[in-house]
């Protein structure tokens, strides 16, 4: 989704519940409990939304 050398539209899931987790994984956060530790902080949410902003065009 974040590889812009591949042309085409990008989309997220309809519910949006998992989008923050997907964004953090794409930003290099290991899976599992580490994602939830990052999301416990305001900076973690900012990190997720900054990553999501990169695919918004």
PDB file with SEQRES, HELIX, SHEET and CRYST1 records, atoms N, CA, C and O in Angstrom:
SEQRES   1 A   57  UNK UNK UNK UNK UNK UNK UNK UNK UNK UNK UNK UNK UNK          
SEQRES   2 A   57  UNK UNK UNK UNK UNK UNK UNK UNK UNK UNK UNK UNK UNK          
SEQRES   3 A   57  UNK UNK UNK UNK UNK UNK UNK UNK UNK UNK UNK UNK UNK          
SEQRES   4 A   57  UNK UNK UNK UNK UNK UNK UNK UNK UNK UNK UNK UNK UNK          
SEQRES   5 A   57  UNK UNK UNK UNK UNK                                          
HELIX    1 AA1 UNK A   19  UNK A   26  1                                   8    
HELIX    2 AA2 UNK A   33  UNK A   39  1                                   7    
HELIX    3 AA3 UNK A   42  UNK A   53  1                                  12    
CRYST1    1.000    1.000    1.000  90.00  90.00  90.00 P 1           1          
ATOM      1  N   UNK A   1       0.817  -1.186   0.000  1.00  0.00           N  
ATOM      2  CA  UNK A   1       0.000   0.000   0.000  1.00  0.00           C  
ATOM      3  C   UNK A   1       0.871   1.264   0.000  1.00  0.00           C  
ATOM      4  O   UNK A   1       0.486   2.284  -0.573  1.00  0.00           O  
ATOM      5  N   UNK A   2       2.035   1.194   0.639  1.00  0.00           N  
ATOM      6  CA  UNK A   2       2.875   2.382   0.731  1.00  0.00           C  
ATOM      7  C   UNK A   2       3.973   2.415  -0.311  1.00  0.00           C  
ATOM      8  O   UNK A   2       4.803   3.323  -0.289  1.00  0.00           O  
ATOM      9  N   UNK A   3       4.006   1.464  -1.215  1.00  0.00           N  
ATOM     10  CA  UNK A   3       5.010   1.454  -2.279  1.00  0.00           C  
ATOM     11  C   UNK A   3       4.444   2.214  -3.475  1.00  0.00           C  
ATOM     12  O   UNK A   3       3.686   1.661  -4.272  1.00  0.00           O  
ATOM     13  N   UNK A   4       4.822   3.489  -3.592  1.00  0.00           N  
ATOM     14  CA  UNK A   4       4.235   4.334  -4.626  1.00  0.00           C  
ATOM     15  C   UNK A   4       4.873   4.142  -5.997  1.00  0.00           C  
ATOM     16  O   UNK A   4       4.473   4.785  -6.967  1.00  0.00           O  
ATOM     17  N   UNK A   5       5.874   3.249  -6.078  1.00  0.00           N  
ATOM     18  CA  UNK A   5       6.408   2.927  -7.395  1.00  0.00           C  
ATOM     19  C   UNK A   5       5.439   2.032  -8.169  1.00  0.00           C  
ATOM     20  O   UNK A   5       5.559   1.888  -9.386  1.00  0.00           O  
ATOM     21  N   UNK A   6       4.484   1.436  -7.463  1.00  0.00           N  
ATOM     22  CA  UNK A   6       3.441   0.622  -8.088  1.00  0.00           C  
ATOM     23  C   UNK A   6       2.223   1.512  -8.289  1.00  0.00           C  
ATOM     24  O   UNK A   6       1.625   1.953  -7.308  1.00  0.00           O  
ATOM     25  N   UNK A   7       1.840   1.788  -9.525  1.00  0.00           N  
ATOM     26  CA  UNK A   7       0.702   2.675  -9.758  1.00  0.00           C  
ATOM     27  C   UNK A   7      -0.622   2.030  -9.353  1.00  0.00           C  
ATOM     28  O   UNK A   7      -0.755   0.807  -9.316  1.00  0.00           O  
ATOM     29  N   UNK A   8      -1.584   2.877  -9.054  1.00  0.00           N  
ATOM     30  CA  UNK A   8      -2.921   2.391  -8.746  1.00  0.00           C  
ATOM     31  C   UNK A   8      -3.500   3.037  -7.505  1.00  0.00           C  
ATOM     32  O   UNK A   8      -2.817   3.749  -6.769  1.00  0.00           O  
ATOM     33  N   UNK A   9      -4.761   2.772  -7.296  1.00  0.00           N  
ATOM     34  CA  UNK A   9      -5.472   3.339  -6.152  1.00  0.00           C  
ATOM     35  C   UNK A   9      -5.106   2.587  -4.877  1.00  0.00           C  
ATOM     36  O   UNK A   9      -4.731   1.415  -4.923  1.00  0.00           O  
ATOM     37  N   UNK A  10      -5.216   3.260  -3.756  1.00  0.00           N  
ATOM     38  CA  UNK A  10      -5.001   2.657  -2.442  1.00  0.00           C  
ATOM     39  C   UNK A  10      -6.321   2.695  -1.698  1.00  0.00           C  
ATOM     40  O   UNK A  10      -7.116   3.618  -1.875  1.00  0.00           O  
ATOM     41  N   UNK A  11      -6.550   1.703  -0.875  1.00  0.00           N  
ATOM     42  CA  UNK A  11      -7.780   1.725  -0.080  1.00  0.00           C  
ATOM     43  C   UNK A  11      -7.543   1.016   1.244  1.00  0.00           C  
ATOM     44  O   UNK A  11      -6.624   0.210   1.385  1.00  0.00           O  
ATOM     45  N   UNK A  12      -8.388   1.334   2.200  1.00  0.00           N  
ATOM     46  CA  UNK A  12      -8.339   0.734   3.519  1.00  0.00           C  
ATOM     47  C   UNK A  12      -9.619  -0.058   3.736  1.00  0.00           C  
ATOM     48  O   UNK A  12     -10.529  -0.033   2.907  1.00  0.00           O  
ATOM     49  N   UNK A  13      -9.677  -0.746   4.838  1.00  0.00           N  
ATOM     50  CA  UNK A  13     -10.876  -1.530   5.147  1.00  0.00           C  
ATOM     51  C   UNK A  13     -12.062  -0.607   5.421  1.00  0.00           C  
ATOM     52  O   UNK A  13     -11.880   0.561   5.763  1.00  0.00           O  
ATOM     53  N   UNK A  14     -13.254  -1.127   5.273  1.00  0.00           N  
ATOM     54  CA  UNK A  14     -14.455  -0.317   5.479  1.00  0.00           C  
ATOM     55  C   UNK A  14     -14.615   0.143   6.919  1.00  0.00           C  
ATOM     56  O   UNK A  14     -14.980   1.293   7.159  1.00  0.00           O  
ATOM     57  N   UNK A  15     -14.351  -0.722   7.873  1.00  0.00           N  
ATOM     58  CA  UNK A  15     -14.565  -0.379   9.273  1.00  0.00           C  
ATOM     59  C   UNK A  15     -13.533   0.564   9.845  1.00  0.00           C  
ATOM     60  O   UNK A  15     -13.860   1.390  10.697  1.00  0.00           O  
ATOM     61  N   UNK A  16     -12.300   0.463   9.400  1.00  0.00           N  
ATOM     62  CA  UNK A  16     -11.258   1.337   9.883  1.00  0.00           C  
ATOM     63  C   UNK A  16     -10.677   0.943  11.234  1.00  0.00           C  
ATOM     64  O   UNK A  16      -9.774   1.614  11.734  1.00  0.00           O  
ATOM     65  N   UNK A  17     -11.169  -0.114  11.823  1.00  0.00           N  
ATOM     66  CA  UNK A  17     -10.725  -0.520  13.154  1.00  0.00           C  
ATOM     67  C   UNK A  17      -9.259  -0.935  13.163  1.00  0.00           C  
ATOM     68  O   UNK A  17      -8.532  -0.635  14.110  1.00  0.00           O  
ATOM     69  N   UNK A  18      -8.828  -1.620  12.120  1.00  0.00           N  
ATOM     70  CA  UNK A  18      -7.481  -2.155  12.079  1.00  0.00           C  
ATOM     71  C   UNK A  18      -6.482  -1.245  11.364  1.00  0.00           C  
ATOM     72  O   UNK A  18      -5.301  -1.580  11.276  1.00  0.00           O  
ATOM     73  N   UNK A  19      -6.934  -0.113  10.857  1.00  0.00           N  
ATOM     74  CA  UNK A  19      -6.065   0.737  10.060  1.00  0.00           C  
ATOM     75  C   UNK A  19      -4.877   1.267  10.844  1.00  0.00           C  
ATOM     76  O   UNK A  19      -3.780   1.375  10.296  1.00  0.00           O  
ATOM     77  N   UNK A  20      -5.069   1.599  12.106  1.00  0.00           N  
ATOM     78  CA  UNK A  20      -3.955   2.116  12.903  1.00  0.00           C  
ATOM     79  C   UNK A  20      -2.897   1.037  13.099  1.00  0.00           C  
ATOM     80  O   UNK A  20      -1.702   1.332  13.074  1.00  0.00           O  
ATOM     81  N   UNK A  21      -3.318  -0.198  13.292  1.00  0.00           N  
ATOM     82  CA  UNK A  21      -2.370  -1.290  13.457  1.00  0.00           C  
ATOM     83  C   UNK A  21      -1.611  -1.551  12.160  1.00  0.00           C  
ATOM     84  O   UNK A  21      -0.402  -1.781  12.188  1.00  0.00           O  
ATOM     85  N   UNK A  22      -2.295  -1.518  11.041  1.00  0.00           N  
ATOM     86  CA  UNK A  22      -1.655  -1.721   9.745  1.00  0.00           C  
ATOM     87  C   UNK A  22      -0.642  -0.603   9.486  1.00  0.00           C  
ATOM     88  O   UNK A  22       0.457  -0.860   8.995  1.00  0.00           O  
ATOM     89  N   UNK A  23      -1.010   0.619   9.813  1.00  0.00           N  
ATOM     90  CA  UNK A  23      -0.109   1.756   9.607  1.00  0.00           C  
ATOM     91  C   UNK A  23       1.146   1.627  10.455  1.00  0.00           C  
ATOM     92  O   UNK A  23       2.246   1.906   9.978  1.00  0.00           O  
ATOM     93  N   UNK A  24       0.999   1.213  11.689  1.00  0.00           N  
ATOM     94  CA  UNK A  24       2.171   1.060  12.551  1.00  0.00           C  
ATOM     95  C   UNK A  24       3.058  -0.079  12.087  1.00  0.00           C  
ATOM     96  O   UNK A  24       4.282   0.029  12.155  1.00  0.00           O  
ATOM     97  N   UNK A  25       2.468  -1.166  11.618  1.00  0.00           N  
ATOM     98  CA  UNK A  25       3.275  -2.259  11.074  1.00  0.00           C  
ATOM     99  C   UNK A  25       4.057  -1.768   9.856  1.00  0.00           C  
ATOM    100  O   UNK A  25       5.223  -2.125   9.684  1.00  0.00           O  
ATOM    101  N   UNK A  26       3.431  -0.961   9.019  1.00  0.00           N  
ATOM    102  CA  UNK A  26       4.111  -0.415   7.846  1.00  0.00           C  
ATOM    103  C   UNK A  26       5.204   0.566   8.248  1.00  0.00           C  
ATOM    104  O   UNK A  26       6.146   0.789   7.487  1.00  0.00           O  
ATOM    105  N   UNK A  27       5.087   1.153   9.436  1.00  0.00           N  
ATOM    106  CA  UNK A  27       6.076   2.105   9.929  1.00  0.00           C  
ATOM    107  C   UNK A  27       7.191   1.413  10.710  1.00  0.00           C  
ATOM    108  O   UNK A  27       8.081   2.079  11.238  1.00  0.00           O  
ATOM    109  N   UNK A  28       7.150   0.087  10.788  1.00  0.00           N  
ATOM    110  CA  UNK A  28       8.240  -0.646  11.384  1.00  0.00           C  
ATOM    111  C   UNK A  28       8.032  -1.164  12.792  1.00  0.00           C  
ATOM    112  O   UNK A  28       8.959  -1.719  13.382  1.00  0.00           O  
ATOM    113  N   UNK A  29       6.839  -1.000  13.348  1.00  0.00           N  
ATOM    114  CA  UNK A  29       6.566  -1.518  14.686  1.00  0.00           C  
ATOM    115  C   UNK A  29       6.327  -3.020  14.583  1.00  0.00           C  
ATOM    116  O   UNK A  29       5.536  -3.463  13.751  1.00  0.00           O  
ATOM    117  N   UNK A  30       7.009  -3.816  15.428  1.00  0.00           N  
ATOM    118  CA  UNK A  30       6.770  -5.267  15.391  1.00  0.00           C  
ATOM    119  C   UNK A  30       5.321  -5.587  15.763  1.00  0.00           C  
ATOM    120  O   UNK A  30       4.668  -4.814  16.464  1.00  0.00           O  
ATOM    121  N   UNK A  31       4.839  -6.697  15.303  1.00  0.00           N  
ATOM    122  CA  UNK A  31       3.459  -7.091  15.588  1.00  0.00           C  
ATOM    123  C   UNK A  31       3.256  -7.508  17.025  1.00  0.00           C  
ATOM    124  O   UNK A  31       4.183  -7.490  17.835  1.00  0.00           O  
ATOM    125  N   UNK A  32       2.060  -7.875  17.319  1.00  0.00           N  
ATOM    126  CA  UNK A  32       1.724  -8.364  18.652  1.00  0.00           C  
ATOM    127  C   UNK A  32       1.509  -7.247  19.654  1.00  0.00           C  
ATOM    128  O   UNK A  32       0.983  -6.186  19.318  1.00  0.00           O  
ATOM    129  N   UNK A  33       1.914  -7.490  20.867  1.00  0.00           N  
ATOM    130  CA  UNK A  33       1.671  -6.553  21.963  1.00  0.00           C  
ATOM    131  C   UNK A  33       2.395  -5.224  21.789  1.00  0.00           C  
ATOM    132  O   UNK A  33       1.969  -4.215  22.350  1.00  0.00           O  
ATOM    133  N   UNK A  34       3.478  -5.204  21.024  1.00  0.00           N  
ATOM    134  CA  UNK A  34       4.241  -3.961  20.845  1.00  0.00           C  
ATOM    135  C   UNK A  34       3.386  -2.866  20.217  1.00  0.00           C  
ATOM    136  O   UNK A  34       3.517  -1.694  20.569  1.00  0.00           O  
ATOM    137  N   UNK A  35       2.514  -3.244  19.290  1.00  0.00           N  
ATOM    138  CA  UNK A  35       1.638  -2.256  18.653  1.00  0.00           C  
ATOM    139  C   UNK A  35       0.733  -1.596  19.698  1.00  0.00           C  
ATOM    140  O   UNK A  35       0.523  -0.383  19.660  1.00  0.00           O  
ATOM    141  N   UNK A  36       0.208  -2.375  20.610  1.00  0.00           N  
ATOM    142  CA  UNK A  36      -0.698  -1.817  21.617  1.00  0.00           C  
ATOM    143  C   UNK A  36       0.050  -0.944  22.616  1.00  0.00           C  
ATOM    144  O   UNK A  36      -0.515   0.014  23.144  1.00  0.00           O  
ATOM    145  N   UNK A  37       1.308  -1.262  22.879  1.00  0.00           N  
ATOM    146  CA  UNK A  37       2.118  -0.401  23.741  1.00  0.00           C  
ATOM    147  C   UNK A  37       2.343   0.952  23.082  1.00  0.00           C  
ATOM    148  O   UNK A  37       2.304   1.990  23.743  1.00  0.00           O  
ATOM    149  N   UNK A  38       2.580   0.930  21.773  1.00  0.00           N  
ATOM    150  CA  UNK A  38       2.777   2.180  21.038  1.00  0.00           C  
ATOM    151  C   UNK A  38       1.474   2.981  21.020  1.00  0.00           C  
ATOM    152  O   UNK A  38       1.498   4.202  21.170  1.00  0.00           O  
ATOM    153  N   UNK A  39       0.344   2.305  20.840  1.00  0.00           N  
ATOM    154  CA  UNK A  39      -0.947   3.000  20.772  1.00  0.00           C  
ATOM    155  C   UNK A  39      -1.428   3.514  22.127  1.00  0.00           C  
ATOM    156  O   UNK A  39      -2.414   4.248  22.188  1.00  0.00           O  
ATOM    157  N   UNK A  40      -0.759   3.146  23.203  1.00  0.00           N  
ATOM    158  CA  UNK A  40      -1.120   3.676  24.519  1.00  0.00           C  
ATOM    159  C   UNK A  40      -0.649   5.112  24.706  1.00  0.00           C  
ATOM    160  O   UNK A  40      -1.017   5.759  25.686  1.00  0.00           O  
ATOM    161  N   UNK A  41       0.157   5.615  23.783  1.00  0.00           N  
ATOM    162  CA  UNK A  41       0.689   6.971  23.902  1.00  0.00           C  
ATOM    163  C   UNK A  41       0.109   7.861  22.807  1.00  0.00           C  
ATOM    164  O   UNK A  41      -0.297   7.387  21.746  1.00  0.00           O  
ATOM    165  N   UNK A  42       0.081   9.152  23.089  1.00  0.00           N  
ATOM    166  CA  UNK A  42      -0.359  10.111  22.066  1.00  0.00           C  
ATOM    167  C   UNK A  42       0.589  10.111  20.876  1.00  0.00           C  
ATOM    168  O   UNK A  42       0.153  10.238  19.731  1.00  0.00           O  
ATOM    169  N   UNK A  43       1.887   9.969  21.143  1.00  0.00           N  
ATOM    170  CA  UNK A  43       2.858   9.932  20.049  1.00  0.00           C  
ATOM    171  C   UNK A  43       2.648   8.714  19.152  1.00  0.00           C  
ATOM    172  O   UNK A  43       2.890   8.776  17.946  1.00  0.00           O  
ATOM    173  N   UNK A  44       2.198   7.610  19.742  1.00  0.00           N  
ATOM    174  CA  UNK A  44       1.911   6.423  18.948  1.00  0.00           C  
ATOM    175  C   UNK A  44       0.774   6.653  17.973  1.00  0.00           C  
ATOM    176  O   UNK A  44       0.837   6.225  16.820  1.00  0.00           O  
ATOM    177  N   UNK A  45      -0.267   7.330  18.435  1.00  0.00           N  
ATOM    178  CA  UNK A  45      -1.393   7.646  17.548  1.00  0.00           C  
ATOM    179  C   UNK A  45      -0.969   8.630  16.470  1.00  0.00           C  
ATOM    180  O   UNK A  45      -1.380   8.502  15.317  1.00  0.00           O  
ATOM    181  N   UNK A  46      -0.145   9.615  16.835  1.00  0.00           N  
ATOM    182  CA  UNK A  46       0.360  10.556  15.834  1.00  0.00           C  
ATOM    183  C   UNK A  46       1.180   9.825  14.780  1.00  0.00           C  
ATOM    184  O   UNK A  46       1.086  10.117  13.588  1.00  0.00           O  
ATOM    185  N   UNK A  47       1.980   8.877  15.235  1.00  0.00           N  
ATOM    186  CA  UNK A  47       2.797   8.078  14.311  1.00  0.00           C  
ATOM    187  C   UNK A  47       1.910   7.305  13.338  1.00  0.00           C  
ATOM    188  O   UNK A  47       2.198   7.254  12.142  1.00  0.00           O  
ATOM    189  N   UNK A  48       0.847   6.711  13.837  1.00  0.00           N  
ATOM    190  CA  UNK A  48      -0.068   5.955  12.973  1.00  0.00           C  
ATOM    191  C   UNK A  48      -0.768   6.867  11.970  1.00  0.00           C  
ATOM    192  O   UNK A  48      -0.857   6.538  10.787  1.00  0.00           O  
ATOM    193  N   UNK A  49      -1.266   8.013  12.439  1.00  0.00           N  
ATOM    194  CA  UNK A  49      -1.974   8.924  11.531  1.00  0.00           C  
ATOM    195  C   UNK A  49      -1.023   9.561  10.522  1.00  0.00           C  
ATOM    196  O   UNK A  49      -1.419   9.816   9.385  1.00  0.00           O  
ATOM    197  N   UNK A  50       0.219   9.822  10.915  1.00  0.00           N  
ATOM    198  CA  UNK A  50       1.188  10.346   9.951  1.00  0.00           C  
ATOM    199  C   UNK A  50       1.445   9.348   8.839  1.00  0.00           C  
ATOM    200  O   UNK A  50       1.587   9.731   7.677  1.00  0.00           O  
ATOM    201  N   UNK A  51       1.507   8.067   9.187  1.00  0.00           N  
ATOM    202  CA  UNK A  51       1.705   7.045   8.171  1.00  0.00           C  
ATOM    203  C   UNK A  51       0.489   6.942   7.255  1.00  0.00           C  
ATOM    204  O   UNK A  51       0.632   6.792   6.041  1.00  0.00           O  
ATOM    205  N   UNK A  52      -0.704   7.023   7.835  1.00  0.00           N  
ATOM    206  CA  UNK A  52      -1.930   6.981   7.022  1.00  0.00           C  
ATOM    207  C   UNK A  52      -2.030   8.197   6.103  1.00  0.00           C  
ATOM    208  O   UNK A  52      -2.540   8.093   4.988  1.00  0.00           O  
ATOM    209  N   UNK A  53      -1.545   9.347   6.568  1.00  0.00           N  
ATOM    210  CA  UNK A  53      -1.574  10.556   5.720  1.00  0.00           C  
ATOM    211  C   UNK A  53      -0.748  10.394   4.459  1.00  0.00           C  
ATOM    212  O   UNK A  53      -1.026  11.049   3.455  1.00  0.00           O  
ATOM    213  N   UNK A  54       0.255   9.540   4.488  1.00  0.00           N  
ATOM    214  CA  UNK A  54       1.112   9.365   3.323  1.00  0.00           C  
ATOM    215  C   UNK A  54       0.395   8.706   2.158  1.00  0.00           C  
ATOM    216  O   UNK A  54       0.811   8.873   1.011  1.00  0.00           O  
ATOM    217  N   UNK A  55      -0.671   7.962   2.421  1.00  0.00           N  
ATOM    218  CA  UNK A  55      -1.392   7.338   1.299  1.00  0.00           C  
ATOM    219  C   UNK A  55      -2.601   8.149   0.858  1.00  0.00           C  
ATOM    220  O   UNK A  55      -3.245   7.825  -0.140  1.00  0.00           O  
ATOM    221  N   UNK A  56      -2.907   9.206   1.606  1.00  0.00           N  
ATOM    222  CA  UNK A  56      -4.047  10.059   1.227  1.00  0.00           C  
ATOM    223  C   UNK A  56      -3.600  10.991   0.125  1.00  0.00           C  
ATOM    224  O   UNK A  56      -2.603  11.699   0.270  1.00  0.00           O  
ATOM    225  N   UNK A  57      -4.320  10.995  -0.961  1.00  0.00           N  
ATOM    226  CA  UNK A  57      -3.989  11.863  -2.085  1.00  0.00           C  
ATOM    227  C   UNK A  57      -5.219  12.503  -2.621  1.00  0.00           C  
ATOM    228  O   UNK A  57      -5.147  13.274  -3.578  1.00  0.00           O  
TER     229      UNK A  57                                                      
END                                                                             
